[in-house]
Amino acid sequence: MAKKSMIEREKKRERLVKQYADKRAALKAIIEDKDKPVEERFKASLDLAKLPRNSSPTRLHNRCQLTGRPHAYYRKLKVSRIMLRELGSNGEIPGLVKSSW
């Protein structure tokens, strides 16, 4: 089980990414537009830098929904390998059969 603080920090990052997504996209569009004047593009890049760092989607890290474990994460199921094995053994994931011999 991951520390509660790490799980909460990741939730905060997700909230910030959603909150600033439109603003970031608009500023990036201005920066990428070569038809705009250099001063306007430079101001947009400064405004983008003023946004919170945690509002960047690259700072998000995938974590298991059940335990918060950051490693061995299966994106399709949003759980770690340990929980996948446990849920599979209990028959809680449809179509998954854990082999044993």
Solvent accessible surface area in square Angstrom, and as a share of the most:
residue,aa,sasa,rsa
1,M,162,0.73
2,A,21,0.17
3,K,141,0.60
4,K,138,0.58
5,S,59,0.38
6,M,59,0.26
7,I,29,0.15
8,E,95,0.43
9,R,109,0.40
10,E,8,0.04
11,K,98,0.42
12,K,99,0.42
13,R,41,0.15
14,E,81,0.36
15,R,150,0.55
16,L,28,0.14
17,V,22,0.13
18,K,162,0.69
19,Q,125,0.55
20,Y,45,0.17
21,A,47,0.36
22,D,123,0.64
23,K,113,0.48
24,R,33,0.12
25,A,62,0.48
26,A,56,0.43
27,L,21,0.10
28,K,99,0.42
29,A,63,0.49
30,I,49,0.25
31,I,43,0.22
32,E,124,0.56
33,D,51,0.27
34,K,148,0.63
35,D,135,0.70
36,K,69,0.29
37,P,76,0.48
38,V,107,0.61
39,E,132,0.59
40,E,74,0.33
41,R,54,0.20
42,F,128,0.53
43,K,125,0.53
44,A,4,0.03
45,S,41,0.27
46,L,86,0.43
47,D,42,0.22
48,L,34,0.17
49,A,82,0.64
50,K,161,0.68
51,L,20,0.10
52,P,50,0.31
53,R,190,0.69
54,N,35,0.18
55,S,0,0.00
56,S,20,0.13
57,P,76,0.48
58,T,124,0.72
59,R,103,0.38
60,L,66,0.33
61,H,93,0.42
62,N,66,0.34
63,R,38,0.14
64,C,5,0.03
65,Q,132,0.58
66,L,90,0.45
67,T,29,0.17
68,G,2,0.02
69,R,70,0.26
70,P,40,0.25
71,H,121,0.54
72,A,44,0.34
73,Y,49,0.19
74,Y,103,0.39
75,R,185,0.68
76,K,192,0.81
77,L,77,0.38
78,K,106,0.45
79,V,11,0.06
80,S,1,0.00
81,R,123,0.45
82,I,78,0.40
83,M,28,0.13
84,L,28,0.14
85,R,158,0.58
86,E,91,0.41
87,L,31,0.15
88,G,6,0.06
89,S,68,0.44
90,N,95,0.49
91,G,58,0.56
92,E,108,0.49
93,I,26,0.13
94,P,131,0.82
95,G,87,0.84
96,L,68,0.34
97,V,134,0.77
98,K,74,0.32
99,S,74,0.48
100,S,98,0.63
101,W,269,0.94
